[in-house]
Amino acid sequence: MHAFMHDDHITVPGAIFDKECRECPRLAAFLDEVSERYPDYYCRPVPPFGAPDARFLIVGLAPGMHGANRTGRPFTGDHAGILLYRMLHKYGFGSRDHSEAVGDGLRLIDCRITNAVKCLPPDNKPVGAEINTCNRFLANELGALPNNSVVMALGGIAHRAIVKALGKRQVEVKFAHAALHDLGGFQLLDSYHCSRYNTNTRRLTEAMFDAIFAQARKLLDRTR
């Protein structure tokens, strides 16, 4: 049985996450550096959050410095999560409309949030090799989805990571805000990322993001 070797342990084949992973030297070194500056921060690969059998999977880019990298939960503790968790609650995917910290009682309903890259990258920009190294976890997560699932890609990097994980050609599945792609076992729904930059510049408005979630809800309700 093949397993992924790390410095001091083995990753279980088919795993969607490894909290001890240090396979990307630049990311591992950066996490060590950030941990020294912020000893109370989580500063490890951030696990997916939500129901293991969820039909709705949201794929972000990577943990934010003072958000998921601090709290240990995707989109928790920084600006990017404010709009996301509000929409999750509005459309019945979250038990409350905000996420404060791990252990705050928030539950996701038929929904899970993950990232294309599980570790904090410098300047929020992972390089291609890091995206590729982490891609096997995303491939395993996509492969375990129930039939008739919906996957939401937040931004172009997440979209391309999903396409790569499926072994499909990028030119045949192009990213565009509100684009819907039928990928066999699930529908891929694209959205601009809910980052502070995108919302402040109004590249992504609340109404635009709301419409994406309304579409995801409709798609899932059709196949319930």
C-alpha positions in Angstrom: 0.0 0.0 0.0 1.4 3.3 -1.0 1.7 6.1 1.6 3.0 9.6 1.4 6.3 9.9 3.4 7.1 12.9 5.5 10.1 13.6 7.7 8.7 11.8 10.8 5.4 10.2 9.9 3.3 8.7 7.1 0.2 10.2 5.6 -2.7 7.8 5.3 -3.5 7.1 1.7 -6.7 8.8 0.6 -6.3 11.4 3.3 -7.9 14.8 2.7 -5.7 16.5 5.3 -2.4 16.1 7.2 -1.9 18.4 10.2 1.8 17.4 10.3 2.6 18.1 6.7 5.8 20.0 6.0 6.4 19.0 2.4 6.6 22.6 1.0 9.9 24.0 2.4 9.0 27.6 1.8 5.6 27.3 3.5 7.0 25.3 6.4 9.8 27.9 7.0 7.3 30.7 6.8 5.0 29.0 9.3 7.9 28.6 11.7 8.7 32.3 11.3 5.1 33.4 11.9 4.8 31.2 14.9 7.8 32.9 16.5 6.2 36.3 15.9 2.8 35.1 17.0 3.2 32.3 19.5 -0.5 32.1 20.2 -1.4 31.5 16.5 -2.4 28.1 15.2 0.4 28.2 12.5 -0.1 24.7 11.0 -2.0 23.2 8.0 -5.6 24.2 8.5 -8.1 21.4 8.3 -11.4 21.4 6.4 -14.4 22.5 8.4 -17.8 21.0 8.2 -19.8 17.8 7.7 -17.7 14.9 6.3 -20.6 13.7 4.1 -21.6 17.2 2.9 -23.0 17.7 -0.6 -21.8 21.4 -0.7 -18.0 21.9 -0.7 -16.5 25.4 -0.8 -12.9 25.6 -1.9 -10.9 28.7 -1.0 -7.3 29.6 -1.8 -5.3 29.3 1.4 -5.4 30.3 5.1 -5.1 34.1 5.9 -2.4 35.3 8.2 -4.6 36.7 10.9 -7.7 34.5 10.0 -7.5 30.8 9.6 -3.8 30.7 10.3 -4.5 32.3 13.7 -7.7 30.4 14.6 -7.3 27.0 12.9 -10.6 27.2 11.0 -11.1 28.3 7.4 -12.3 31.8 6.9 -12.5 32.5 10.6 -11.1 35.6 12.2 -10.6 37.8 9.2 -12.5 40.0 6.7 -12.9 37.3 4.1 -15.1 35.2 6.3 -17.6 37.9 7.2 -19.6 37.8 4.0 -19.1 34.0 3.5 -20.6 33.0 6.9 -23.4 35.4 6.5 -24.4 33.8 3.2 -24.0 30.3 4.6 -26.4 31.1 7.4 -28.9 32.9 5.1 -29.2 29.8 2.8 -29.4 27.2 5.6 -25.8 26.0 5.5 -24.7 27.5 8.8 -26.1 27.5 12.3 -25.2 31.1 12.8 -24.2 34.1 10.7 -20.7 34.6 11.9 -17.6 32.6 12.9 -15.5 33.7 15.8 -13.2 30.8 16.8 -12.9 27.1 17.0 -15.2 25.9 19.7 -17.7 28.8 19.3 -20.6 26.3 18.6 -20.9 27.1 14.9 -22.1 24.1 12.8 -22.2 23.8 9.1 -25.2 21.9 7.6 -24.6 19.7 4.5 -21.5 21.9 3.9 -17.8 21.8 4.2 -15.1 24.5 3.7 -11.6 23.6 2.5 -8.6 25.3 0.8 -6.6 24.5 -2.3 -3.5 25.1 -0.2 -3.7 24.2 3.5 -0.8 26.3 4.8 -0.4 30.1 5.0 1.7 31.3 2.0 3.7 34.5 2.1 1.7 37.5 0.8 -1.3 35.1 0.3 0.3 33.8 -2.9 1.2 30.1 -3.1 3.5 29.1 -5.9 2.7 26.5 -8.5 4.7 23.7 -6.8 2.9 24.3 -3.5 -0.5 24.1 -5.1 0.6 20.9 -6.9 1.9 19.3 -3.7 -1.3 20.0 -1.8 -3.5 19.0 -4.8 -3.6 15.3 -3.8 -5.6 16.2 -0.6 -8.1 18.2 -2.7 -8.3 15.3 -5.2 -9.1 12.9 -2.4 -11.7 15.3 -1.0 -13.4 15.7 -4.3 -13.3 12.0 -4.9 -15.2 11.3 -1.7 -18.1 13.7 -2.5 -21.6 12.2 -2.6 -23.3 12.2 -6.0 -25.1 15.4 -7.1 -22.8 17.6 -5.0 -22.0 21.2 -5.7 -18.5 22.6 -5.4 -18.0 26.3 -5.2 -14.6 27.7 -6.2 -13.7 31.0 -4.6 -11.4 32.5 -7.2 -9.4 31.4 -10.1 -6.6 29.6 -8.2 -9.1 27.4 -6.4 -10.9 26.7 -9.7 -7.7 25.6 -11.4 -6.7 23.5 -8.4 -10.1 21.7 -8.7 -9.7 21.1 -12.4 -6.1 19.8 -11.9 -7.3 17.5 -9.1 -9.8 16.0 -11.5 -7.2 15.5 -14.2 -9.1 17.7 -16.7 -7.6 20.2 -19.1 -7.7 23.8 -17.9 -8.7 25.1 -21.3 -11.9 23.0 -21.3 -13.1 24.3 -17.9 -12.4 28.0 -17.7 -13.0 30.2 -14.6 -15.6 33.0 -14.8 -17.7 34.5 -12.1 -21.1 32.7 -11.9 -20.0 30.0 -14.4 -21.4 26.6 -13.9 -19.6 23.5 -15.1 -21.0 19.9 -15.1 -18.1 17.7 -14.1 -19.9 14.4 -13.9 -20.5 13.6 -10.2 -20.9 17.2 -9.2 -21.5 20.7 -10.4 -18.7 23.3 -10.2 -19.9 26.8 -9.5 -17.4 29.7 -9.8 -17.3 32.9 -7.8 -14.9 35.7 -7.3 -13.1 35.3 -3.9 -14.7 37.1 -1.0 -11.5 38.9 -0.1 -11.3 42.3 1.3 -9.8 43.6 -1.9 -12.6 42.2 -4.1 -15.4 43.4 -1.8 -13.8 46.9 -1.3 -13.3 47.4 -5.0 -16.8 46.0 -5.6 -15.5 43.4 -8.0 -17.6 41.2 -5.8 -20.7 42.8 -4.3 -22.9 41.3 -1.7 -25.7 41.0 -4.2 -23.4 39.1 -6.6 -22.3 36.7 -3.9 -25.9 36.3 -2.7 -26.9 35.2 -6.2 -24.1 32.5 -6.3 -25.4 31.1 -3.0 -29.0 31.2 -4.2 -27.9 29.2 -7.3 -26.0 26.6 -5.1 -29.1 26.2 -2.9 -31.3 25.7 -5.9 -29.0 23.1 -7.4 -28.8 21.1 -4.2 -32.5 21.3 -3.5 -33.3 19.9 -7.0 -31.5 16.6 -6.2 -32.4 16.2 -2.5 
